[in-house]
Amino acid sequence: MKRGFAALTALLLLAGCAQEPPIPIPTPTTPSPTPRVVFPTTTPTAGVETPVVVPTPEETGLPDGPDIVLGGDRIGDFKFGASEAEVTAFLDSRLGEPDDQFSDIFCSFSKNSPWANTVTYGGLSVIFLAADQSETSPRTLKGWGYQMNPTLSRPFVLADGLDPTLSFKKLKQKYPKGKLEDMGYSQVFTAPNKILLIDSADDGKASYLSAGYSDPECD
């Protein structure tokens, strides 16, 4: 796989004198968010309203807001080619600060491979490429990858209702125009909308999703 893009699947992690011990300083605590209570318009027992507790985003660990659609040519409303600053600002606002990011030549085996910056948010890796090999050149959105663990989690969904939990056999039946290939090390199903579903676990189902830029010299 590519050197710069390999982190899309691997998600790499970046590591006394004798004195009296310092006095511990208590860490302030933040009160837990109060769950919202919603009263339904109809109730199972006449005259009795049973409150339904709706967990807050903080309790579930899910970001608040609409789904983020991952497509064959975009992330949300940002098509491939959108500026890095615009895309990261949007993702930061929805997902918080990135878990990791690193920059390098996209593919070390290709002499013309451009400079890349890869940013990760949980299972999602987003790749931005420059037009040349300069790390100071402007970069634009060129692709994304998602490590299923074990499936696609909110707030992410695939474009066109594509279901990544289906087996490759069912995907081919549902999307006959899709392309199923045996790459030797894995099976790859390319959906009609250009999203790649990759079976790296050899169980007939996708374990990794991706779309966008690919360097033939590194594939």
C-alpha positions as CSV (number, residue, x, y, z in Angstrom):
1,M,0.0,0.0,0.0
2,K,1.1,3.6,-0.2
3,R,3.4,5.1,2.3
4,G,1.5,8.3,2.8
5,F,-1.9,6.6,2.4
6,A,-1.1,3.5,4.4
7,A,-2.2,5.3,7.6
8,L,-5.8,5.2,6.1
9,T,-6.0,1.6,7.1
10,A,-3.5,1.4,9.9
11,L,-4.2,4.7,11.8
12,L,-0.6,5.1,13.2
13,L,-0.1,6.6,16.8
14,L,2.5,9.3,17.1
15,A,5.4,8.3,22.3
16,G,14.6,13.8,39.0
17,C,15.8,15.1,41.6
18,A,14.6,13.8,44.9
19,Q,12.0,16.3,45.9
20,E,8.9,16.4,48.2
21,P,5.9,15.2,46.2
22,P,3.8,18.1,45.0
23,I,0.5,18.7,46.7
24,P,-2.2,17.2,44.4
25,I,-4.6,19.7,43.0
26,P,-8.1,18.6,42.8
27,T,-9.4,18.3,39.2
28,P,-12.6,20.2,38.7
29,T,-15.5,18.0,37.6
30,T,-18.0,18.8,35.0
31,P,-21.6,17.9,35.8
32,S,-23.1,15.2,33.6
33,P,-25.5,16.6,31.0
34,T,-29.2,16.4,31.9
35,P,-31.1,14.1,29.6
36,R,-33.8,15.7,27.6
37,V,-37.3,14.4,28.4
38,V,-39.8,14.2,25.6
39,F,-43.5,13.5,26.2
40,P,-45.1,11.5,23.4
41,T,-48.4,12.8,21.9
42,T,-50.0,9.3,22.4
43,T,-49.6,7.1,25.4
44,P,-50.3,3.4,25.9
45,T,-52.5,4.1,29.0
46,A,-55.3,6.6,28.7
47,G,-54.7,9.7,30.8
48,V,-51.2,8.7,31.7
49,E,-48.1,10.4,30.0
50,T,-45.0,8.2,30.1
51,P,-41.9,10.3,29.6
52,V,-39.3,9.0,27.1
53,V,-35.7,9.8,28.0
54,V,-33.7,10.8,24.9
55,P,-29.9,10.5,25.5
56,T,-27.9,13.6,24.9
57,P,-25.0,13.4,22.4
58,E,-22.5,13.5,25.3
59,E,-24.1,10.4,26.8
60,T,-24.1,8.4,23.6
61,G,-20.7,9.7,22.3
62,L,-22.4,10.5,19.0
63,P,-21.9,13.9,17.4
64,D,-25.0,16.1,17.4
65,G,-26.3,17.2,14.0
66,P,-27.2,15.6,10.6
67,D,-25.4,12.7,9.1
68,I,-22.2,13.2,7.2
69,V,-22.5,11.5,3.8
70,L,-19.4,9.7,2.4
71,G,-19.6,9.6,-1.4
72,G,-17.6,8.4,-4.3
73,D,-16.6,12.0,-5.0
74,R,-17.2,13.9,-1.8
75,I,-17.5,14.2,2.0
76,G,-20.7,15.8,2.9
77,D,-21.2,18.9,0.7
78,F,-17.5,19.0,-0.1
79,K,-16.5,17.5,-3.5
80,F,-13.0,16.3,-4.2
81,G,-11.0,19.4,-5.0
82,A,-12.4,21.4,-2.1
83,S,-9.7,23.3,-0.1
84,E,-8.1,21.6,2.9
85,A,-9.0,24.5,5.2
86,E,-12.7,24.4,4.3
87,V,-13.0,20.6,4.8
88,T,-11.1,20.4,8.0
89,A,-13.0,23.3,9.5
90,F,-16.3,21.5,8.8
91,L,-15.0,18.2,10.2
92,D,-13.5,19.8,13.3
93,S,-16.8,21.5,13.9
94,R,-18.7,18.2,13.8
95,L,-16.2,15.7,15.1
96,G,-13.8,17.7,17.3
97,E,-10.0,17.9,16.8
98,P,-8.4,15.2,14.7
99,D,-7.0,12.1,16.5
100,D,-3.9,12.2,14.3
101,Q,-2.4,13.7,11.2
102,F,0.8,13.4,9.2
103,S,2.3,14.6,6.0
104,D,4.6,12.9,3.5
105,I,4.9,12.1,-0.2
106,F,1.7,10.1,-1.1
107,C,3.6,7.2,-2.6
108,S,7.3,6.8,-2.1
109,F,7.5,4.3,-5.0
110,S,6.3,6.9,-7.5
111,K,8.8,9.6,-8.5
112,N,5.9,12.0,-9.4
113,S,3.7,11.3,-6.4
114,P,2.4,14.6,-4.8
115,W,2.8,15.8,-1.2
116,A,-0.1,14.6,1.0
117,N,-1.5,15.4,4.4
118,T,-3.7,12.7,6.0
119,V,-6.1,13.6,8.8
120,T,-7.9,11.0,10.9
121,Y,-11.1,11.3,13.0
122,G,-11.8,7.9,14.6
123,G,-12.2,5.4,11.8
124,L,-12.2,8.1,9.1
125,S,-9.0,9.1,7.3
126,V,-9.1,12.1,5.0
127,I,-6.4,12.7,2.4
128,F,-5.4,16.1,1.0
129,L,-3.0,16.4,-1.9
130,A,-0.8,19.2,-3.3
131,A,-0.3,19.7,-7.0
132,D,3.4,19.0,-6.6
133,Q,5.9,17.6,-4.1
134,S,6.2,20.8,-2.0
135,E,4.9,20.6,1.5
136,T,4.0,24.3,1.5
137,S,1.8,24.1,-1.6
138,P,-2.0,24.4,-1.2
139,R,-3.7,21.1,-0.8
140,T,-7.2,19.9,-1.7
141,L,-9.5,17.1,-0.8
142,K,-8.7,14.0,-2.9
143,G,-10.1,11.0,-1.0
144,W,-11.1,9.3,2.2
145,G,-11.0,5.9,3.8
146,Y,-13.0,4.3,6.7
147,Q,-11.9,1.4,8.9
148,M,-15.0,-0.6,9.8
149,N,-15.1,-1.4,13.5
150,P,-17.1,-3.5,13.0
151,T,-19.3,-1.3,10.8
152,L,-19.9,2.3,9.8
153,S,-20.8,4.4,12.8
154,R,-22.8,7.6,13.1
155,P,-22.7,10.3,12.0
156,F,-21.3,8.7,8.8
157,V,-23.5,7.1,6.1
158,L,-22.7,6.1,2.6
159,A,-24.1,7.9,-0.4
160,D,-27.1,6.4,-2.2
161,G,-28.1,4.2,0.7
162,L,-25.2,1.8,0.1
163,D,-25.2,-0.7,2.9
164,P,-21.6,-1.7,3.8
165,T,-22.8,-4.6,6.0
166,L,-24.0,-6.6,3.0
167,S,-21.9,-9.5,1.8
168,F,-20.2,-9.1,-1.5
169,K,-22.5,-11.7,-3.0
170,K,-25.5,-9.6,-2.0
171,L,-23.9,-6.4,-3.1
172,K,-23.4,-7.8,-6.6
173,Q,-27.0,-9.0,-6.7
174,K,-28.3,-5.6,-5.6
175,Y,-25.9,-3.6,-7.7
176,P,-25.3,-5.6,-10.9
177,K,-23.4,-2.7,-12.4
178,G,-20.9,-2.8,-9.6
179,K,-17.5,-4.5,-10.2
180,L,-16.2,-7.3,-8.0
181,E,-12.5,-8.1,-8.2
182,D,-10.2,-10.6,-6.6
183,M,-6.9,-8.7,-5.9
184,G,-5.2,-11.7,-4.4
185,Y,-4.7,-10.2,-1.0
186,S,-8.4,-9.1,-0.8
187,Q,-11.6,-8.8,-2.7
188,V,-12.8,-5.4,-3.8
189,F,-16.3,-4.3,-4.8
190,T,-16.5,-1.0,-6.6
191,A,-20.1,0.3,-6.3
192,P,-21.7,2.2,-9.2
193,N,-21.1,5.4,-7.2
194,K,-17.4,4.7,-7.1
195,I,-17.1,3.8,-3.4
196,L,-14.7,0.9,-2.9
197,L,-15.7,-1.8,-0.3
198,I,-12.6,-3.9,0.6
199,D,-12.6,-7.3,2.2
200,S,-9.3,-7.4,4.0
201,A,-10.5,-10.0,6.5
202,D,-11.4,-12.5,3.8
203,D,-14.9,-13.1,5.1
204,G,-16.8,-12.0,2.1
205,K,-17.8,-8.6,3.6
206,A,-16.3,-5.2,3.7
207,S,-13.9,-4.3,6.5
208,Y,-12.6,-1.1,4.8
209,L,-14.2,1.6,2.7
210,S,-12.6,4.2,0.5
211,A,-13.0,6.6,-2.4
212,G,-10.9,9.0,-4.4
213,Y,-7.3,9.3,-5.5
214,S,-5.2,6.3,-6.2
215,D,-1.6,6.0,-7.6
216,P,-1.3,3.0,-10.0
217,E,2.4,2.7,-9.1
218,C,1.5,2.0,-5.5
219,D,-1.6,-0.2,-5.9
